[in-house]
Amino acid sequence: MSMPANTAAIERIYVQHHSWLYGWLKGKLHDACDAADVAHDTFVRILGSRDASQIREPRDYLATVARGLVIDRYRRRAIEVAYLETLAARPQATQISEEDKALIIETLLAVDKALSNLGTRAQRIFMLSQIEGLTYQQIAVQMKVSLTTVKKHMIRALTECSMIMATL
């Protein structure tokens, strides 16, 4: 489908379903501003994602996209809160600029996304190594797996993280 035809299809969906989507999100999020933001982001997402004339059930499609955006929003807030709590626990002598805070949060989100693509075992191994500071041997003993398995999962996790970091 040509770009103008796709834009027209999205415009039609917007006109017919935006107020419904906004109301649905407002009921779920209990915040008019967040609902407006997610509704807007939903349409931005479909602008770049597919041929809108192929959307047969617009409300179902919009709700599915919006749910994913809400989940992303909650995940981002949880990471931001955890980071800010950790930052607050540090001595005041270490001041971090707002720009650096934003970059750190963006990096944490990217690492979280990379790790979410791994299985739970690989995630756990990565966390034990990077957060808990355990050696590969200690992880193998604790998780009752071979040292080779730990190394294999760490390579996967570090590869995912480095690919994400290369795009930042």
C-alpha positions in Angstrom: 0.0 0.0 0.0 1.3 3.5 -0.8 2.2 5.8 2.0 -0.7 8.2 1.4 -3.2 5.3 1.4 -1.7 3.9 4.5 -1.8 7.3 6.2 -5.5 7.7 5.2 -6.3 4.2 6.6 -4.6 5.2 9.9 -6.4 8.5 9.9 -9.7 6.7 9.5 -8.9 4.4 12.4 -7.9 7.4 14.5 -11.1 9.3 13.8 -13.2 6.2 14.5 -11.4 4.8 17.5 -9.2 7.4 19.2 -11.8 8.5 21.7 -12.7 4.9 22.6 -9.0 4.1 23.1 -8.4 7.2 25.2 -11.4 6.3 27.4 -10.3 2.7 27.7 -6.8 3.7 28.7 -8.1 6.3 31.2 -10.1 3.6 32.9 -7.0 1.3 33.1 -4.4 3.9 34.0 -6.6 6.2 36.2 -4.7 9.2 34.8 -5.9 11.4 31.9 -2.4 12.6 30.9 -0.9 9.0 30.9 -4.0 7.8 28.9 -3.5 10.6 26.4 0.3 9.8 26.1 -0.3 6.1 25.6 -3.1 6.7 23.1 -0.8 9.0 21.1 2.1 6.6 21.3 -0.2 3.8 20.1 -1.0 5.6 16.9 2.6 6.6 16.4 3.6 2.9 16.8 1.1 1.8 14.1 2.2 4.6 11.8 5.5 2.9 11.3 4.6 -0.7 11.8 2.3 -2.1 9.1 -0.2 -1.6 6.4 -3.2 -0.2 8.3 -5.7 -1.3 5.7 -4.9 -4.9 6.8 -6.2 -4.2 10.3 -9.5 -6.1 10.5 -10.4 -5.5 14.2 -9.1 -2.0 14.9 -10.1 -1.9 18.6 -8.5 -5.3 19.3 -5.3 -4.2 17.5 -5.2 -0.8 19.3 -5.8 -2.4 22.7 -3.0 -5.0 22.0 -0.5 -2.3 21.0 -1.6 0.0 23.9 -1.2 -2.9 26.5 2.4 -3.4 25.3 3.1 0.3 25.7 1.6 0.3 29.2 3.8 -2.7 30.2 6.8 -0.9 28.8 5.8 2.2 30.7 5.5 0.3 34.0 8.8 -1.5 33.4 10.5 1.9 32.7 9.0 3.4 35.9 10.1 0.4 38.0 13.7 0.7 36.7 13.7 4.5 37.2 12.5 4.1 40.8 15.0 1.4 41.6 17.8 3.5 40.1 16.7 6.6 42.0 16.5 4.7 45.2 20.0 3.4 44.7 21.2 6.8 43.8 19.6 8.3 47.0 21.4 5.8 49.1 24.8 7.0 47.8 26.8 9.7 49.6 25.9 13.3 48.6 29.5 13.9 47.4 28.7 12.1 44.2 26.3 14.3 42.2 25.1 13.1 38.8 23.7 15.4 36.2 20.2 15.0 34.9 21.6 14.2 31.5 23.8 11.4 33.0 20.8 10.1 35.0 18.7 9.9 31.8 21.5 8.1 30.0 21.9 5.6 32.8 18.2 4.9 32.9 18.2 4.4 29.1 21.1 2.0 29.4 19.4 0.1 32.3 16.2 -0.2 30.2 18.2 -1.5 27.2 20.0 -4.1 29.4 16.7 -5.1 30.9 15.2 -5.5 27.4 18.3 -7.6 26.3 18.0 -9.8 29.3 14.3 -10.3 28.8 15.1 -12.0 25.5 17.1 -14.7 27.4 15.8 -17.6 29.3 15.4 -17.5 33.0 18.5 -19.6 33.6 20.6 -17.2 31.6 19.1 -14.2 33.3 19.8 -15.7 36.8 23.4 -16.6 35.8 24.0 -13.0 34.6 22.5 -11.5 37.7 24.6 -13.7 40.0 27.7 -12.8 38.2 27.1 -9.1 37.6 25.0 -8.1 40.6 26.0 -10.6 43.3 29.6 -10.7 42.1 29.9 -14.5 42.2 32.5 -16.3 40.2 31.5 -18.7 37.4 32.5 -21.6 39.6 30.4 -20.4 42.5 27.4 -19.9 40.1 27.8 -23.4 38.8 27.8 -24.9 42.3 24.9 -22.8 43.5 22.7 -23.5 40.4 23.9 -27.1 40.1 25.0 -26.8 36.5 28.3 -27.3 34.8 30.9 -24.6 34.5 30.5 -24.8 30.7 26.8 -24.1 31.0 27.5 -21.0 33.1 30.1 -19.8 30.5 27.7 -20.4 27.6 24.9 -18.4 29.2 27.2 -15.6 30.2 28.5 -15.4 26.6 24.9 -15.1 25.4 24.0 -12.5 28.0 27.1 -10.4 27.4 26.6 -10.6 23.6 23.0 -9.4 23.9 24.1 -6.5 26.2 27.0 -5.5 24.0 24.7 -5.5 20.9 22.3 -3.2 22.7 25.1 -1.0 24.0 26.5 -0.6 20.5 23.2 1.0 19.4 23.1 3.5 22.3 
